């Protein structure tokens, strides 16, 4: 039995006191360890330089998977704070770059400094230079036709053999874009790099919904970079970029458009960063680590891991090799956190990255009995709903079985006039859920005058989930069926209110 395996007394505990390692060897190890990610205001940033970023993206191009990359600044974090869908998109991104000097400064407060600002306006020219050398195909999506034409002309004057295509779709809200046409154009061009210039958060939402079906190795949101390349908008002098005041230059260029946004972002950043500082330890500290992170049980489908009692930068770096093995083991992970006494921004970011890496291999991360310090840190980052939590191995087994059932069943039980939606309903699986829902209504519409769609088990829903609800209402009306929504969770209600579709709640049972 699963529960018996999880409590098998023959398992070996591999922890060891941190004090056994000499201080000098710890310093030497730290100097050669890769930089750890850091979480700021609920978003985990990859700790990379510009050169390392280009290398990482080249690795993505060479891999068989599709990826999307975001360059997040203060405005991204402000939008994510009030838009759970956008925060989830940033958390799930394959690479999150820091496009804001104030964020670099803030990272120093928490003892894990980001090495430099990695702006989209700096990454894109470097990627274009590499593309010209290695014959990567490029695609500009968005911006105006004039900007694209001018940018491409200037680039080809410098790189005559550059393989680059573009498309400027009519400017419309995200739900009104002709996605089928855009996807057809991109797939026909077969680019290695797709640069999306729709603006924030439109570009990131579009990429998250469609990157998997585009067949493009890397899609990256680039803001106003095409306008920079075209020479239509000038960047600030280099000394302003390095000094973290490029925003002042941009504000002088477009005061009407940017003043309110910048003022709101600065207020948000100061207020929420002060809250993170109060909640979490500055620098890296919060107690001396007494144990190491170690796998204490494992079989073919899961591994049970005992986290060290301090999850901060020093401890994470000491156990870097172990964390890599855990993430690459291709097993579900039950991570015991009951003994964690302190946790900093690096520890939070490592959990986010572990979640992403396991998800890519179709595996689950479950946090077992997180301590008060862990719960406090996750709440400060508004990440308490991002992770699965269980109190013991038996509950963890139930969670795993439920998630596997959700993945296989999509819409849950279809019996009589009842439909059940399960789990998470983001863009990536919305069409599958809709096909099951539509098939069920067509199959039974002749025998039912009313339908109930049970939403109690929906843990997360984005704007594509809202669109599914609207489509369900439309198809029910077409068949003369009265559709009601049963037990919508608080999260579903908040999404509906945020998208101005709260009137659908009038149909809830």
N, C-alpha and C positions, 0 to 999 in steps of 0.2 A: 504494500500500500504506500501511497505517496507520503502520508503523514509519518509512517514508520521510517521511510527513507530519510526524511528530513530530521529525524531524531536518532539516527543510527549512531550508537555509542562507539562504533569502530572508526568513525571519522577522526582525522588527525587535525588538531588545532596548530596552526603554523605561526602564531603570534610570537613576538619577541620584544622585550623591553627596549625602548629607544635609547636608554642610557648605556646599553652595551656597546654602541657605536662610538668611536672616538670623535671628538668635536672637529678635529682637523679633517678627517676623512669625510665628514658630513659637509664641510665647507667646499671641499674639492668636488664632491658629487654634485652639489648645488650649482657650482659654476658651469658644469657640463650638462645639466638637465635642460630639456626644452622648456621654454617659458610656458607657464600654465595660463589657462583662460581666466577671465575675471568677470564677475557679474556686477553690473551697475544698473540700478533702478529696474530690475526685473529682466534684463537682457544680458546674455552671456557673450562676451566679446572674445574673438580669437586674438591671441597675443602675438602679432606678427609685424614685421617691418614691411615696407613696400616691396623690397626684393623677395622676401619670403612669400609674400602674397602672390606675386607673379609665378613663383615656382610651384606653389600649391595649386594655383589655377591650371597650370600646365599639367600637373598630375591628374587633375579632374578631366582635362581634355583627353588624356590617354586612357582613362578608365572606361568601362562599359556602361556606367550609370549616367543619368542626367542629374544636374545640380542647379541650384539657384543660389546666388550670392547677393548679400545686401551690404550697403555702406551706410551705417547708422550714425546719425548725429543727434543733437538734443531734441530736434523736432520729431524725429522718429520715436524717441523715448516718450515724449509728451503725448503723441498720438497713441502709442501702445498703452499708455496708462489709462486712457479712457475707451480704448477699443480692444477688447479681449481677443478678437479674431486677429488683429494685426500683431498683438504681442505673441500669439501662438505662431504666426508666420515667421517672426523674427527668431523665436526659440527653435523652430524646426529648420531654419536655413542651414545650408551646408557650410557656409562661411559667413561670419558676421565681422565686418571690418569697422574700425573706429574712425569715422569721418568728423571728428570734432576735437579741437585742442582742449576745450574745457573738460572733456571726458578723459583725455590723457592726464590732465592735472589731477582730476578726481581719483584716478586709479592709483596715484602716488599716496594718497591718504590711506589707502587700504593695503599698502605694503606689497603690491604686485603691479608695478608701473608698466603701462603700455609703452613700447619703445618710441612710437611716433604716431602722428596722425596719418591714416591711410585713406586719403580722399579718392572718390571716384574720378575726379578730374585729374588725379595723378596716376591712378591705376590704368585707366583706359589708354592714354598715350603709350605707356609701357607695354601694354598688351598688344597694341597695334604695331609697335616696333618689332616685338617678338613674332607676331603673325606674319609680318613681311619677310622675316628671316626664315621662318619654318613653314610658310605657305598655309597657314590657318585661314579658313574662310570666315568672314565677318558679316554681320547683319545688324544694321541700325533700324530699330523699330520705335516709332514715335517722333517727336519734334515736328517741325514744319517741313514741307517739301523744299523750301528755299534753304533752310538750315542744313538739311541733309545733303542737298546738291553742292552747296558751298563747302561743307566739311569734307565731302568725298573728293572734290576737285583739289582742295589743298593737300589732302593726304596722298593722293595719287601723284601730285607734283613731287612729293618727297619719296614716295614708295611706288614707282610706276607699275609694279607687278602685283599690287595689293588686290586680293580677291574680296570684294565688298559689295553687298547688296543693301537695299533699304526699302522701307515702306512707311508712309505717313498716313495712318488711317484717319478718317474724319474725327475731329475732337468731339467726343461724346462721353457721358458718364459710363462707368465701368459696366453696369448691367446692359447697356445699349450697344456695346461694341459688337461688330460682326466677327466673332471669334473664329467661326469656321473659315472665313476668308483669310484672316490673319494667319491661322495655323497652316492653311494650305500654302500660302506664300512662303512662310518660313521653312516648312518641310521641303518645298521644292528647291530652295536655295541650299539646303543642307549645310548650314554654317557650323563651325566649331564653337564660335562665341556669338551670343545674341546680346546686344546692348539695348536695354529697354528704357526709353526716355518718356515715360508717362507721368513722372512726378510721384511724390509720396502722398498717400500710401497706395495709389492706383497701380503703380508699376509692380510693387511687391505682391499685392493681392493677385494681380494678373499672372505673375510668374508662378506663385504658389499653386494656383489653380490649374495651370496648363503646362508647366515645365516637363512633366512626365510624358505627355503625349506629343511634344514637339520633336523629340528625338535629337535635341541639341545637348551636347556635353555640358555647356555652361551658359546660363542666362544670368545677367547681372543688371541691376537697376543703376542708372547713371545720372539721374537728375538732369541738370542743365549742361552736361558735358558736351553734347553735340553742338550747342550754341557757342561754347568756348572754342571748340575745334573749328567752327565755321568763321570765327572772328566776329560774330555778331554781339557777343557779350565778352568783356574783358575780365580776366582774373585780377585779383589784387596783386600788388608788387610782392616779390618773394619775402621781403622783410615783414610784411603784414601777415602773410601765410604762416611764417615760422613763429611769429609773435602771438598767434591765436586771435588776431583781430581782423581776419579777412571778412568777417560778417559785417564790420563797419563799412568796408568798401562796397559790399553788395547792397547794404542798406542805402547808401548814398546813390547807388544806381537805380534802385527800385523802391523808394521810400513808401509809396502807397501800398504796394503789395506786401512788403516784408515787415513794416514797422509793428503791426499788431502781432504777427507771428513771432517775431523775435522777442517782443516784450513778454508775451505769454510763455514762451519757452524759457526765458531767463527766470521768471517767477517760479515756474514749475520746477526747474532744475535746482534752484537754491533751496526751495522748501522741501522737496523730496530727498535731496542729497543730505540735508541736515537730519532728516528722519532716519536714513540709512546709517549715518554716522552714530546716531544715538543708540540704534538697535544692535549694530554689529561692531566688533572690535576694530579700531583703527590699526594701521600697520598689520602685522601678523602676530598674533599672540593669543592670549586667553588660556594660558595653562601649558604645562609641559606634557608632551605626548608620552604615555606609558606603554602603549601597544602599537603594533603595526597593523595596517590593513592586510587581511589574509583570507584566502578561500579556506573555509573550514569543512565544507561538504560539497560534493559534486557528483553528478552522474551524466548520462548522455543528454539530458534535456534541461537541467537546471544546475545552478551553483549557488551555494549559500555563503555569503561573505560577511565577515565581521569587520566593520570599519574601525579604524583607530579612534582613540578617545578624543583626539583633537583633529578636526578637519580644517586646518588652515594651511597657508602656503608652504611653510617649512615641512609640515608632515606630508602634504601631497607630493612635494618634490622628492622627499625621501623615499616614498613608495611609488614613484612614477612607473617603474617596470611592472609592479603588481597591478596597478590600475589599467595599464595597457593590456595585460593578459586577461583581466576580467572583461574588458570591453570587446576583446577579440575572440572570446571563447565560444561564440555562437551558441550560447545557452541562455535561458531565462536567468535572471539574477535576483536573488533575495538578499537585500542589503540590510544587515542589522545595524541600527543606529541608536539603540537604547543607551549605550555607554558614552555617546559623544557629549563631551562637556563644553566644547566651544566650536564655533564654525564661523569662518569669515567669507568674504566675497569670492575667494578662490575656491573654497569648498563647495559653495553653491554652484559655481560655474562648472566644476568637475561633475557634479550630479547631472546637470543639464546635458553636458556632452556625453556622459555615459548613457543617458536616456536616448539620445539621438543615435548613437552608434549601435545600441542594441535594437532599436526600432528598424534600422536599415537592414538588419538580418532577420527581421520578423520576430524578434524576441521582446520580452517584457522586463521592465525593471520594477520591482516592488520594494518599497521601503518598509522594513519591519520595525515596529515600535519606535518611531523617531522620538528622540528626547526633547525636552522643553527647549533646549538651545537650537536644535534643528528646526522645530516647528516655528520658533520665533524668527529665525533667519529666513525661512521660506515665506512666512507671512509678510515680513518686511519687503520682500521682493515680489509679493503678490504671485507666488508660485505654488501656494498650497494646493491648488487644483490641477497642477501640471503633472504631479506624480501620483502613482498608485500607492496606497498605504494599507498595511495589514498589521494586526496586533500580534499574530503568531503564524506558525507554518500552516495550520489548518485553514485559517482565513486566507492566507496567500494562495493555497491550492484552489479555493473557491473563486478567488479573483482571476487566477490564470484560466480556469475552465470557462468562466463567464466571458473573458476577452476572446478566447478562441471561438466560443460559440457566436459572439457578435461578429467576428471576422467572417465566419462561414455562413451565418444565417442572414446577415445584413438587415433585414426588416423583421426578424423575429418570427413569431407565430402568426399564421394566417388561418384563422378558423372562423367561419361564419362571417359576421359583420365586424370583426375586430382585427385591427392591424397594430403591430407593436414595432416601434422603432427602438433600436438599441445602440448604446455606446456613443461614439463620436460621429458627427455628420459634417465633415469638412468637404471642400470642393473635390478632393481627390477620389472620394468614394460616393459622391452625391448621385452620379448617374446610375451606378449599380443599385443604390437604394431606390431610386425612382423607378427603374425598370421592374423591380420586384413589387413595388407599391402599385404601379399601373397594371401589371399583370393580375394582381389580386383583385383589384376593382373590376377589371374586365371579366374576370372569371366568375364573380359572384354578384354582379350588379343586378341581374334579373331576379335574384331571390332576396334582396335586401333593400329596404327603403331608407335606411340610415346606416351610417358607418361611424365607428369610433376609432380614432387614431391615438393610441396610448403613447405619450411622450415622457412618462415617468422615468424611464431608464436611459434617457438621452443625457449624457454627461457634458457634451459640448456641441455647439451648433454655430456655424458661421453664416454669412449672408447667403451662401448657396443653399444651406438648409432652409432658410426662410423662403427662398424661391421654390423649393420643393413643396413647402406647405401651401404656397399660392397655387402651384400647379395641381396639387391634390384637390384644392377647393374647386378649381375650374373643371377638372375632369369629373368630379362628383356631380357638379351642377349639370354638366352635359348629359349625364346618365340619370338625372332626376333624383339624385341621392343627397340626403342631408348629412353633411360631414361635421363631426364634433371632435374636439381635441380633449383628450383625457389626461388629467394630472400633469400639466406642463410644469417642469421643474423651475426653480427660481432662475437658473442660468438661461433656460429657454425664454422665460418671460423677459429677462433683461435684454436679450438679443432682439426680441420682437419690439420692445419699446425703443431700443436704440436705433432701429431701422424704420421707425414710424409705422410699424404694422401691429401695434398693440390691439387694434380693433379685432384681430383674429382671436384674441383671448375671449371675446364675447361668445365665441362658439365652444369654449372649453367646458368640459363636464366636471 
